[in-house]
């Protein structure tokens, strides 16, 4: 039995697979947060107890008495601060928490953009990064900062909770903003700037490696015998790649959820200083390009909530498809944009509206606008020598045939839909199966475990090319308008 665990922001998910990699059961439980202003926190120990209870419920309901290996995936940047006894000093600080904006500005003055990209592979100093939150603790919660014995990411903390061993998966360490991804070590200058000693950080380890065995008392709680190995796994976007068979250069695993993320393996030459986010990959000494655009499904979710409140997404698809060829263009930057422009001040814009248009014309333009952002990122990759031949679509957007066809038509790339919708859980379980020796490699596992149910072939749509050019021009024009200041 192999178990994939997705340590999600909204839900914790567990998926049990048998020796033939057939899904036995998949269950989930919601995560609760404490929120106020820009503060977003959760109870880390309770989070772990929820996971153990979920594993126990799933095991007992399926008469599972032995688990060979459990592998993890999930959110990256959520920060846990431990005392000398290994207990959390405060609630975990979620990656969604943005309290450290002032610290971002302070670090930006110390480290140039070029240095940050050279060390971390990242394009901007963001409140998301744990480095900025540790500096916030130093400035605002000195009692916590002074008592901190260990700083850990959530996934690493869960592994520690289950095994007693403190290690840091390097694919997750990428997201701390104090990890040098090319030299595979902690970035000493950043540690000095935020006041952290290397002894306060877990030992670095390769992704997809075993950290230890599940504690005996937790085996008893779950209802299984001993000998269960705990694998650190890797980032959720990367297990999504494994779960869709995207394990070599050439394909993009596209996740269109609230945000849109594109993940593709680098070849032997890793692009640097290109404006594309680079991360340490799930294979040893591998690197993955992972541009993330905030302008994903959030735009369509916002529009439906605001203007089509009583309309389901299936109806929106049916009606929007009838509007193909209209003149409406939408800049989907209602929460600003990162890849490829990194413009936090960008805003959403509808252009080309006339009285004959309705809400479904606008919904279509939103799907097109997000697809135009996808094309922009694909073109930036191609300009830096990263050739992509296909897109593997996952997430909520993959459920829309209209959106998938638009993505294919606008990018000129075929869009394939995997049979397994929960690619991250399958990918995590595949890591466990490969680590246990069930498969000799990810390549062998992909041949047996990954299949596709649909492929959208690009159709020549000259009007979409025209709209894309107008989209790019509209963004440039919006920048000029934003620069206009009052007297």
C-alpha positions in Angstrom: 0.0 0.0 0.0 1.3 3.4 -1.0 -0.2 6.6 0.3 0.0 10.1 -1.3 -0.7 13.0 1.0 -1.5 16.5 -0.2 -1.0 19.1 2.5 -3.3 21.6 1.0 -4.2 25.1 2.0 -7.9 24.4 1.8 -8.0 20.7 2.5 -5.7 17.9 3.6 -6.1 15.0 1.2 -4.9 11.4 1.5 -5.0 8.8 -1.3 -4.4 5.1 -0.8 -3.1 3.1 -3.7 -2.5 -0.7 -3.8 0.5 -2.5 -5.3 -0.9 -2.2 -8.8 -1.4 1.6 -8.3 -5.1 1.3 -8.3 -6.9 3.9 -6.1 -8.3 2.2 -3.0 -9.7 5.3 -1.4 -9.3 9.1 -1.2 -10.5 11.3 1.6 -10.0 14.9 2.7 -10.6 17.2 5.7 -10.8 21.0 5.7 -8.2 23.3 7.3 -9.3 26.2 9.5 -7.5 29.5 9.8 -7.3 32.5 12.1 -7.5 35.6 10.0 -7.4 39.3 10.8 -6.3 42.0 8.4 -3.3 40.6 6.6 -2.6 37.9 9.2 -3.4 34.3 8.2 -2.4 31.6 10.8 -3.3 28.1 11.7 -2.5 25.6 14.5 0.3 23.4 13.2 -0.1 20.6 15.8 -3.8 20.4 15.1 -3.0 20.3 11.4 -0.9 17.2 12.0 -3.5 15.6 14.3 -6.1 16.1 11.5 -3.7 14.3 9.1 -3.2 11.4 11.5 -7.0 11.1 12.1 -7.6 11.1 8.3 -5.0 8.4 7.8 -6.6 6.4 10.5 -10.1 6.8 9.2 -9.1 5.9 5.7 -7.0 2.9 6.8 -9.7 1.5 9.1 -12.6 2.0 6.6 -10.6 0.0 4.0 -9.2 -2.7 6.4 -5.6 -1.5 5.7 -3.2 -2.9 8.3 0.1 -2.2 6.6 1.4 0.9 4.7 4.7 0.5 2.9 5.4 4.2 2.4 3.8 7.6 2.7 5.0 10.5 0.5 4.0 14.1 0.9 3.3 17.1 -1.3 1.4 20.4 -0.8 1.9 24.0 0.1 5.4 25.3 0.3 6.0 28.6 2.2 3.9 28.2 5.4 6.3 28.8 8.3 6.5 26.9 11.7 8.6 28.2 14.6 9.7 25.7 17.1 11.2 26.0 20.6 14.1 24.0 22.0 11.7 21.1 22.9 10.5 20.9 19.3 7.1 22.4 20.0 5.5 25.3 18.0 6.0 28.7 19.7 3.0 30.2 18.0 0.5 29.4 15.2 1.9 28.6 11.9 2.1 31.6 9.5 0.4 30.7 6.3 1.9 31.5 2.9 -1.2 33.6 2.3 -0.2 35.9 5.2 1.0 39.3 3.9 2.1 41.0 7.2 5.7 41.4 6.1 5.3 44.1 3.3 7.6 46.5 5.1 10.2 43.8 5.5 10.1 43.1 1.8 10.9 46.8 1.1 13.8 46.6 3.6 15.3 43.5 2.1 14.9 44.9 -1.4 17.2 47.8 -0.4 19.8 45.4 0.8 19.7 42.9 -2.0 19.4 43.8 -5.7 16.9 42.0 -7.9 19.8 40.5 -9.8 21.4 39.0 -6.7 18.0 37.6 -5.5 17.4 36.0 -8.8 21.0 34.6 -9.0 20.7 33.0 -5.6 17.0 32.0 -5.3 15.8 31.8 -8.9 12.9 34.1 -7.8 11.8 37.3 -9.5 10.6 39.4 -6.5 10.8 39.9 -2.8 7.3 38.9 -1.6 5.5 38.7 1.7 4.9 35.0 0.8 8.5 34.2 1.5 9.4 32.9 5.1 12.6 35.1 5.1 10.4 38.2 5.2 8.2 36.8 7.9 11.2 35.9 10.1 12.4 39.5 9.8 8.8 40.6 10.7 9.0 38.5 13.9 12.4 40.1 14.7 10.9 43.5 14.4 7.5 42.9 15.9 7.5 39.7 18.0 10.9 39.7 19.7 9.8 37.2 22.4 9.1 34.6 19.6 12.2 35.5 17.6 14.5 35.2 20.6 13.0 31.9 21.7 13.0 30.3 18.2 15.2 27.2 18.1 14.1 26.0 14.6 12.4 27.4 11.6 10.6 24.9 9.4 8.3 24.8 6.4 5.0 23.0 7.0 5.7 19.9 4.9 9.0 19.5 6.7 7.3 20.0 10.1 4.8 17.3 9.3 7.6 14.9 8.5 9.3 15.8 11.8 6.0 15.3 13.7 5.6 11.8 12.2 9.3 10.7 12.4 11.1 12.9 14.9 13.7 13.8 12.2 14.3 17.4 11.1 15.1 17.7 7.4 14.3 20.2 4.7 13.3 19.1 1.3 15.3 21.3 -1.2 12.4 21.6 -3.6 10.5 23.3 -0.7 13.6 25.2 0.6 13.5 27.0 -2.8 10.4 28.9 -1.4 12.1 30.2 1.8 14.1 32.9 0.0 17.1 31.9 2.0 18.1 28.9 0.0 20.8 29.1 -2.8 19.3 26.7 -5.3 22.3 26.4 -7.6 24.9 25.7 -4.8 22.3 23.6 -2.8 23.0 25.4 0.5 21.5 28.1 2.7 22.1 31.6 1.5 24.4 33.0 4.2 24.0 36.7 3.4 20.3 36.4 3.6 20.5 34.5 6.9 22.6 37.3 8.3 20.2 40.0 7.1 17.2 38.3 8.8 19.2 37.2 11.9 19.0 33.4 11.5 21.8 30.9 12.3 22.2 27.9 10.1 21.9 25.8 13.2 18.3 27.0 13.5 17.4 25.3 10.2 16.9 21.7 9.3 19.5 19.8 7.4 18.9 19.9 3.6 17.9 16.8 1.8 17.1 15.8 -1.7 13.3 15.7 -2.6 11.6 12.3 -2.8 13.9 10.7 -0.2 12.9 8.8 3.0 13.3 10.8 6.2 12.6 7.9 8.6 9.9 5.5 9.8 6.5 6.5 11.2 6.6 6.6 15.0 5.3 3.4 16.7 2.7 5.3 18.7 1.3 6.8 15.5 1.2 3.4 13.8 -1.0 2.3 16.7 -3.2 5.3 16.3 -3.6 4.8 12.6 -4.2 1.1 13.1 -1.3 -0.3 11.1 1.8 -2.3 11.9 5.3 -0.9 12.0 7.8 -0.3 9.2 6.0 2.5 7.3 8.6 4.7 5.7 8.0 8.5 5.5 9.1 10.1 2.3 9.6 13.9 2.2 8.1 14.0 -1.3 8.1 17.3 -3.1 6.2 20.5 -4.1 2.5 20.0 -5.2 3.2 21.4 -8.6 6.0 18.9 -9.0 3.9 15.9 -7.9 1.4 17.2 -10.4 4.1 16.8 -13.0 4.9 13.3 -11.9 1.2 12.4 -11.7 0.7 13.5 -15.3 3.9 11.9 -16.7 5.7 15.2 -17.3 9.1 14.0 -16.2 11.3 15.2 -19.0 11.7 18.5 -20.9 9.1 19.3 -23.6 5.7 19.5 -21.8 4.1 22.0 -19.5 1.9 20.8 -16.7 -0.6 23.6 -16.4 -2.7 24.1 -13.3 -5.5 26.6 -13.7 -7.1 27.0 -10.3 -7.4 30.3 -8.4 -3.9 31.1 -9.8 -2.4 29.7 -13.0 0.9 27.8 -12.7 3.1 26.4 -15.5 5.7 23.8 -14.7 8.3 22.4 -17.1 11.5 20.6 -16.7 14.7 22.3 -17.7 17.2 20.6 -20.0 20.9 20.3 -19.3 21.2 24.1 -19.6 19.3 26.0 -16.9 18.0 29.4 -18.1 19.2 32.1 -15.7 18.4 35.8 -15.3 15.6 35.5 -17.8 12.7 36.8 -15.8 11.3 33.2 -15.4 11.1 31.7 -11.9 13.5 28.7 -11.5 13.2 26.1 -8.8 15.1 23.1 -7.6 13.4 20.1 -9.1 12.1 16.8 -7.8 15.0 14.8 -9.3 18.5 15.2 -8.0 20.3 18.2 -9.6 17.3 19.0 -11.7 15.6 22.4 -12.2 12.1 23.4 -13.1 10.7 26.6 -14.6 7.6 27.5 -12.6 6.1 30.9 -13.7 3.0 31.5 -11.6 0.3 34.0 -12.8 -2.1 35.3 -10.2 -4.5 35.9 -13.1 -6.0 32.4 -13.3 -9.4 31.1 -12.3 -9.8 33.9 -9.8 -10.9 36.2 -12.6 -13.7 34.0 -13.8 -14.7 33.2 -10.2 -14.9 36.9 -9.4 -17.0 37.6 -12.5 -19.4 34.8 -11.8 -19.8 35.9 -8.2 -20.3 39.5 -9.2 -22.3 39.3 -12.5 -23.6 35.8 -13.0 -24.4 34.8 -9.4 -27.1 32.2 -10.3 -25.3 30.7 -13.2 -23.2 27.5 -13.0 -19.9 27.2 -14.9 -21.3 24.6 -17.3 -24.0 27.1 -18.5 -21.3 29.8 -18.7 -19.3 27.5 -21.1 -22.3 26.8 -23.3 -23.3 30.4 -23.6 -19.8 31.8 -23.9 -19.0 29.4 -26.7 -21.7 31.1 -28.8 -19.9 34.4 -28.5 -16.6 33.2 -30.0 -15.3 35.8 -32.5 -16.5 38.8 -30.5 -14.4 42.0 -30.0 -14.3 42.1 -26.2 -10.9 41.9 -24.6 -10.2 41.5 -20.9 -6.9 42.2 -19.0 -7.3 39.6 -16.2 -5.2 41.5 -13.6 -7.7 42.0 -10.9 -5.1 41.0 -8.3 -2.1 42.5 -10.1 0.2 40.2 -12.0 3.4 38.4 -11.5 4.7 36.2 -14.4 5.7 37.4 -16.9 5.3 41.2 -16.1 5.6 41.2 -12.2 3.4 44.3 -11.9 1.6 44.4 -8.6 -0.2 47.6 -9.6 -1.8 46.2 -12.8 -5.6 46.2 -12.9 -8.4 44.5 -14.8 -9.7 46.1 -17.9 -12.6 45.3 -20.2 -12.1 46.8 -23.7 -14.3 46.8 -26.8 -17.7 46.6 -25.1 -20.7 47.6 -27.1 -24.5 47.5 -26.4 -24.9 44.2 -28.3 -22.6 42.4 -25.8 -23.8 40.7 -22.6 -22.3 39.0 -19.6 -21.4 35.9 -21.5 -19.4 37.9 -24.0 -17.5 39.2 -21.0 -17.0 35.7 -19.6 -15.6 34.5 -22.9 -13.1 37.4 -22.9 -12.0 36.4 -19.4 -11.2 32.9 -20.5 -9.4 34.3 -23.5 -7.5 36.9 -21.4 -6.1 34.2 -19.0 -5.2 32.1 -22.1 -3.3 35.2 -23.5 -1.3 35.3 -20.3 -0.5 31.6 -20.8 0.7 32.4 -24.3 2.8 35.3 -23.0 4.6 32.9 -20.6 5.0 30.2 -23.2 6.6 32.8 -25.6 8.9 34.0 -22.9 10.1 30.4 -22.3 10.6 29.9 -26.0 12.6 33.1 -26.2 15.0 31.7 -23.6 15.5 28.4 -25.3 12.9 26.3 -23.6 10.9 24.5 -26.3 7.5 23.2 -25.3 5.5 20.9 -27.5 2.4 20.2 -25.5 0.3 21.3 -22.5 -1.0 18.9 -19.8 -4.0 20.6 -18.2 -5.0 20.1 -14.6 -7.0 22.0 -12.0 -10.5 23.5 -12.3 -9.8 25.0 -15.7 -9.2 21.5 -17.2 -12.9 20.7 -16.6 -13.9 23.3 -19.2 -13.8 22.0 -22.8 -14.2 25.6 -24.0 -11.3 26.9 -22.0 -9.0 24.0 -23.0 -9.8 24.5 -26.7 -9.1 28.3 -26.3 -5.8 27.5 -24.6 -4.9 25.2 -27.6 -5.9 27.7 -30.2 -4.2 30.7 -28.6 -0.9 29.0 -27.8 -0.8 26.7 -30.9 0.0 23.8 -28.6 -2.1 20.6 -28.1 -3.8 20.5 -24.7 -4.0 17.0 -23.1 -6.3 16.0 -20.2 -5.0 13.2 -17.8 -7.4 10.5 -16.7 -6.5 11.2 -13.0 -7.9 14.5 -11.9 -6.0 14.4 -8.5 -2.6 14.4 -10.2 -0.8 15.7 -7.0 -2.0 12.7 -4.9 -1.2 10.2 -7.6 2.3 11.8 -8.1 3.0 11.6 -4.3 1.9 8.0 -4.2 4.1 7.3 -7.3 7.1 8.8 -5.4 6.4 6.3 -2.6 6.1 3.4 -5.1 9.4 4.3 -6.9 11.2 4.8 -3.6 10.0 1.4 -2.4 11.2 -0.3 -5.5 7.8 -1.0 -7.0 9.0 0.9 -10.1 12.6 1.3 -11.1 12.1 5.0 -12.2 9.5 7.7 -12.6 9.6 6.9 -16.4 8.6 3.3 -15.8 5.8 4.4 -13.4 4.4 6.9 -15.9 4.1 4.2 -18.5 1.9 2.1 -16.2 0.1 4.7 -14.2 -0.6 7.7 -16.5 -3.2 7.9 -19.2 -5.1 10.7 -21.0 -8.8 10.9 -21.8 -8.8 13.9 -24.2 -6.6 16.0 -26.4 -7.6 19.4 -27.8 -5.8 20.1 -31.1 -5.0 23.7 -32.0 -7.3 25.2 -34.6 -6.2 28.1 -36.8 -8.1 31.1 -35.5 -6.7 34.3 -37.1 -9.1 36.5 -35.0 -7.5 35.1 -31.8 -4.1 36.2 -33.0 -5.5 39.7 -33.7 -7.1 39.8 -30.2 -3.8 38.7 -28.7 -1.9 41.5 -30.4 -4.6 43.9 -29.1 -4.4 42.4 -25.7 -0.6 43.1 -25.5 -1.2 46.6 -26.8 -3.9 47.2 -24.3 -1.7 46.2 -21.4 1.0 48.7 -22.7 -1.7 51.4 -23.0 -3.0 50.7 -19.5 0.6 51.2 -18.1 0.7 54.7 -19.7 -2.7 55.6 -18.3 -1.6 54.4 -14.8 1.4 56.8 -15.0 -0.9 59.8 -15.4 -0.7 61.8 -12.1 -2.7 64.7 -10.8 -1.3 68.2 -10.3 
